Structures are given as C-alpha cells and as structure tokens.
Amino acid sequence: MQRTTNGWRRKVVGGAAAVLALGTMGVAPAGAQEDGDAPEGATDGDMCSGLAPEQVGVQLFTYRDEVGEDGLDAVVAHMAEVGMTNIERFGGTFDLEPGDFAEVWQRNGVRPVGSHGSLDLEGFEDTLAEAVALDQEYVGSGGWADPGYDTLEDTLATAANMNALGEMAREQGLWVYGHNHDREFSTVYDYDLDGDGETERARVIEILMAETDPELVTFEIDVHWARLGIAGGRDDPALAENLADPGNQDALLGFAYRYADRIQLLHVKDTAPDGDFAEVGRGTTEWAPFFEALPDVAYYFIEHDSTEDAYATAEIGFEYLTCELELPTQATPGDDCVETDGDTADGTTDGDPGDATDDMSDDGMSDDGMTDDGMSDDDMTDEGGDGAGEMPDAGAEDVPAAATT
C-alpha cells in the first residue's frame, strides 16, 4: 500500500486503471480471457460450493417479515436447525432489552458476527459497545459513513470518516465495514487511482478502497448489486442485455481478483436474468470462480431482499453453499446442488419483477418499527453518487436517484 496525504491508495500493478474503470459490457477486464472465460486458475461450477458451514450464514434482513410474524426466537431457532452458527444482523434489538436479545442468540447457539446499523460518528461508541456485548467481529452498515458519494469530494470525506470509525472499532477488537449497492459501481469520477499523477475514470467503490486504510476498514461486497452496477445500474434500459453479456461477470471476477485482500464479507445474493433477485444457485451468477478469487472472505451471508419465504431461502442457499442441510426442507433444495457446466439457471424468483423496490430494505427504507436504533432512512441507504452506466467524458453526470433497496 502507498500512503498519500488523502488516505491509503492501492498501487495497481501494471499501471492500468482499475478493472472496472474503463470497462463496459463486451470489453473484458485486464486479466480475463477471451469469449467470457474466467481468468486462468478459476474453476467452473461444481456440484455445490462446498464452503465451510461455519462461514455461511444469512443476513437477518432476509427474515424481517418472519421476525414480525413468528418472533425473533423462532427465526434464530430456524437458523440453528439449518446448521448456521454465524450470521449478520441489522438494526437494533427488536424492542428487546439488550440482555434478552443476547440470550436469544446464545440459547440457540447462533452468533451475530456482524451488523448493519448506523455509521454516524455521534453515538458510534454505543454501537461498538453493543457489538462487543454480542461478541461480534464486525460492525458496519448497509451503506457508508456520511456524507456519501454525491461528488468526488464527498466520496473522499466518506473514506476519511470510515477511517476514523475504523480506528475506533479496531481499539475494541472490531472491524468496521461498508456495503455496496449498484451506484458504487455505476458512479465514476476522475481520480488518480494508479498513484501515477494522472487521473482516470474510477468507480466510487474503487475510490473508497483506495482512500481507506486496510488496517482499519474492510468491505462487504453485495454480489447482486455489484453486477447491476457493472451493467449500468438498476434503471439502465439495457440492464437485462448487459447482465447477459459475458463481460458483466468477467468484470466482476476481475474486480474480485484485484481487490481480494480488501474484502472480508460477502452478501451472496443471486440475480435473475431481468435483474431481479433470485434464490442462491438458481440465478445467473457464476459462483465457483468468484469464490475462488476471494480466498480471504471470512463469512458468506445469504440474502434475498424480497423473498416470500425466508425459511426456504435460507435452506436453499445454505445447501447450495455448503452441500449440507440439517433438516428436511419444504423447498426441495437438492435440485440446486447439481453440476452447472457454465449454463445459467432459470433465474426464477420468489417475487414478481420489480418487487425488490416495494419492500422495506435493510439498506434504505424505514425500519417500520422493527428496530430501536432510531436511524433515519439516510443512515442505511444506497446514498449519494451520480449514476453513470456509460463512462462520461468528465465528472459524473447528475441523474435521478435510484430507488433504494
């Protein structure tokens, strides 16, 4: 790493701009092979992913309706029955006293190792204290610290604030992290990413990585939103066509290889052909080479933003990712653990296309009474940034803000 006056900058080998900075659909990133093949050493899909069960969990947001209907204890008990021991929570304590909230997890043998909450500097000491009490390893958000990324200057300030939060977190033995949506990949600014004194078109996610200290800040990549951002963003009229282009997954894979040492957490969220959500292993994402590119990931969190049955979603995802399931499932996920030979699955989803923007979101909608952390919509949002599906000639052009999910 190269320390700069503005933060921490990754020196990109070869002097090229980051994998995504010049990439559009149909143009393979540096290091990728022709005709959509993965970089050398990556593998095709296997029978199932075979990840260690203790590394595979779920983002509690997936179960938000079930928590309201069945209660937190029933939801956590289901996680334990499936075989999960480490998961990611969101929000506060669901109106439970802190001790009672912690006891639910302890009783079921499930630990929230990370959390989506507020990254406001004011009150962050309380956030850290809650995380320590729950024996978490990570504390983060569905977005980023203020002020967001509406401009390059805002992006740099956000990185500086992430560093400040990271220093506080590391003093408590925790990592601080942020989480992307599509606009961190579709928004670009002129920035000296290579550290060679010349600016190039760089995506917000790359700038945040370059400007944050790797000893203080780590990243959680939401794979679904990353793919949509690479494809031009959720509102791009050519989204389905761009997702189907082999260059989309090539660019994602190139990004993973280049920034592998900055990514400790993943949201394993699959993508339907039309850009909607899909059950893990039943969408269009080629998981095997992507996982191979990221050997330092500590936890893989299954997430579906608009599932109609979170219990089935968790079971399908856990079996696909681990090849193990500890209870009979109503969702017959055995069909997911089949050899894929590179073809995409049918991409069917539990919701109709477009449902994703109608449901309450972990990352941008109000908590609807399910949390007690008092966060506003802006605290957990796909905030800031100027959407740019195509690379503009200069700056980042203003576009209407995308719906937040």
N, C-alpha and C positions, 0 to 999 in steps of 0.2 A: 504494500500500500504506500501511497505517496501523500504525505500531509501537506495541505495547502492552507492558505490564510482563511479560506471559507469552510474548511472541513476536511474530510477524508476522501481522497479520489483514487479510484481504481485505475491503474495504468493498463490500458488494453493492449495486449500483445499484438504486434504486427502493425500498429498504428492505424488500424481501421476503426471507423466509428462502431459503436456497439451494434450487436447483431440486428437489432430492430430499427436502428436509426434511419437506415436507408432502404429498409425492406418494405416492399409492397407485395400483394399477392401475386404469385407467379415468379418472384425473384427469390431464389434460395439464399439463405443467410450464409455468412462465412463459415466454413467447416462442414456444411451439409453437402450431400451428394446430389447428383442429377436425378431427375424424374421422381422426386419426392422421397428418395431413400433416406434413412436416418444416418447420422454420422457414423463413421467406422467404429465398430465395437458395440453399438446398440443392438438390441435383440428384438425380434418380432414378438407378438403377444404369445403368452404361454397359456396352459390350461386355466390357471388363475394366477394371481400375482405372487402369492406366497410370502407376503410381508409378515413380520413377527406380530402376533396378536396383540402384544403389549404396546406396540407402536400405533395401532389402529383404533381410533375412537370415532366420535361423532361430535359435531357442533350442536350444542343443546338447542340452538335456534330451530333446528330441523323439527324438534318435538314441541314447539311453542304451543300449538293447539292442544296437543295431548297433555301438556302440563296443566293447561287451563281446565281441561275436561276430566282428567284422571288423577291429577295431583303429581307433584314432583317425585314423591316416593315411588309411585308406580312406574314412572318413566325411568328413574335411576335403576330400579329393580330389573326392568327390561334390558337396560344396557348390560347389567351384570349377567343376566341369563344368556344373552347373545355371546358373551365372552369378553366384553370390553372391560378394561381396568383403568384406562386413562382417556379422558375426554376434554372437550373445551366448552366452557360455559359462556353465557352472555348476560349482560345486565347485572342486576343486584341479587338479592336473596329471596325474591318472590314473596315478599312480606313476611318471611320467617325471621326470627331472631338469629343473629349470626351463629350462635351455638347450635340451635336447632337445624339450621341449614347445613352446617358442617357434619352434624350427626347423621343426616340422611345419606350423605356420601360414604361416611365411614361404615355405617351399618350394612351397606350394600357392597362394600369393597371396591368402590369406583372412586377415582380421584380426578378432580378437575385440574389438569396441569397447566391450563392457560385460560384466558378470559378475554372477552370483548366487552369493553366498558369505556369510560371517559379517559382521554389522554390530556385533559386540562391540567396545566401546571398547578393551578389552585385546587387543592383537595387531593393531589396525587399521593401525598403521604398516607391518607386514609385508604386510597386504592391499594397501595402497596401493603399496608397493614392487613387488609382483608385477604389479599393474596397469600401473604406469609401464613396467616392463620389457617388457610385451606391447604397449605403445603404445595402451592403452585410452583412451577418453574418459570412461567412466562406470564406477563401481563401486557395486554395490548388493546386493540380496538378494531372495529370493522372499517376503520378509516385511518386517519393520521392525526397528529397534533395540529393545532392551529398554526398558521392561518389557512392552510390548504394549498392549492396549486393553481389559482386563477391566473397567476402570472409567474414568470421565472423568479422574480423577487420573492413572491410568496412561497414558492417551492423551496428556495434556499433557506428562508426563515423557518419553514416547517422542518426541514432537515436539522437546523440548529436546535429547534425545540425538541426534536426527537433525541438528539444527543444529550440535551440537558436531562430529559426524562430517563434516558438510558443510564446516565451516571447515578441518578437517584436509585434506580432499580438494581443496578449491579452492587451498590452498597448493601442491599438487602438480599443479595444472592439470586436475584431475578434477572431475566432478560426482558426488555421492552421490545414490542414489535408492532408493525403496521400491516394492513391488509389491503390489497388492491381491489379495484373494480375495473371496468373496461377503460375508463378515461385515463387512468395512469399509463395505459399502453397506447391509447389513440391520441393523446395530447403530446405535442412536441414543441421544443423550444431550441433556439440557437444556444449551444453550450459547448464548452471545451471539454469534452468527455475524455479525450485521449491524454489531456495534460500536455499537449504539444504547442500550446499558444494559439491554436486555430479552432474556431467554433465549427460544430457540425450539428445536424438535426438530431436531437436526443429526446427520448421519451421521458416523461416525468418519472417513471419507476426507476430508470437508469440514473437520473439525476439524484434522486433520493438515495440510491445506493452509493453513488459516488461521494455524496456530501455527508453521509453519516459514518460514524466511527464503528468499524466492525467489531471492536471490543465492547461496544455499548448497545448497539442496535442490531436486531435481526429482522427477518422478513417472513411473512406468511403469504404465499402465493396462492390465490384462488384461480385454479386452472381454467374453469369455465369463463370467468370474466377476462382472464388474460387472453384466451382465444378470441373472445368477442372484440377485445380492444385491438388485437393484431389484425382482425378482419375489418376494422374501420369503426367499430363501436356499435352498440346495440341498436342505434337508429339508422345505420347505414342501409340504404335501399338494396344494396347488393350483398347484404350480410350472408344469406344462405349460400350464394355462389362463392363468396370469399372463404367461408368456412370449409367448403368442399374442395377448394384449391389445395393441393399438397403443400404449397408454400406456407399455409397457415400453421400446420403442425411442424414443418421444418423450422419456421421462425421461433415457435415456442421451444422446440428442442434446442436450438442454438442458444437461446436466452438461458435455458436451464444449464447447459454446459458452461457458459461464460460466467454465470453468477452463482454457481453451485455452492460456493463457500459462504454466501450471504443468506442462504435460505434454510431455515431450520424447521419450518412448519409448512404444511400444505392443506388447502381445502380441496379435497378430492371430490369434485363436482363435475358430472358428465354433461355433455352438450348434445342436444338433438340437432338434426340437420337444419332446422329452421332457426336455431339459436336459442330455443327454449331449454329448460332444464331436462335432464334425463337421469334415470337410475344409473348408479355407477356400474360400468361394464355393459350397459345397454345403449349407450350413446355412440358418438363418433370419435371420441378421444382415444388415441393410441397410447395406452398407459405404460406398457412394458419399457419402451425406450426412454420415456420421460422419467420413470422411477430410476432407471439405471443411470441417468445423467445426474441424479441428485443423491449421492451416497451419504450426505451428511444430514439428511432430514431426520429429525427426532420423532415427529408424530405426524400421522396422516389422519385428518379429520374428515369423515364423510359429511357432506352437506347437500341438502336439497331445499331450495328456497320456497317451493310451492307444492310439496308433496301432499297427497290426500291421505296418506297412511305412513306416518313416520316410523312405526314399528316395522313395517315391511321394508321401507327404505333402508333402515339400519341393518336389517338382516341380509338383504340383497348385497349391500355394499360390503358388509363385514365378510361374508362368504367369498365374494369376488376377490377381495384384497388379501385375505388370509388363507383361503381354501379350508376354513374351519367354521363350524357353526355348532353351538352347544344346545340348541333346542329345535324342535320341529317348527318349520316356518310356514305361515299361511301364504307366502309369496312365491313358493317353489323356486328359490334362487339357484337350484342346482343347474339350471339351464345356463346360468351366467358363466360358470367355470368350464368353458369349452374353448378349444383351440381356435384362434381368430384368424390366422394366416393373412392378416393385414386388412381384411374386409371390415367395414364398419358394421355395427349392429343396426337394428331397425330404428333406433333413436326415439322410440315411443316414450312418452312421459305420462306422469300421473295427472297432469293438468292440461287444459287446452292451451294452444299457443297464446302467449300474451298474459297468462295467469300470473307470471312472475312479478309484474309490476302492480298487481292488485292486492297482494298480500302484504301484511306487516313484515318489515325487513329487519334482520339483525343489524343492518348497516345503514339504514336511512329513514325508517319510518318510526313513528312514535311507539313507545314500549307498550301502550294500550293497557296500562295497569299491571303489567306482568313483572315489572322491575321496580326497585325502590331507590334507584341511584339518582333520580332527579335529572337525568340527562335530557337535553333538548334534541330535536331532530338533527341539529347540526353537529352534535357530539359524535354521532355514529353514522356518518354519511359518506357517500361517494362524492366528496366535496371538491369544489374548485376545478381549475383546469379548463382549458378551451379545447373542445373536441376537435380532432383533426384526423379523419380517416386517411385522407391523402396528405402527403407531406407538402405543406405550403412553402412558398419561396422564402418567407421571412416571418419570424414571430409565430404566434399561434392565433388563428382567426377565431373571433367570437362566434359561438353557435349556441342555440337554445340548450339549456341544461337538460340532460337526460333524466328520465325517471329513475328514481333511486330504489334499488332492491338489494 
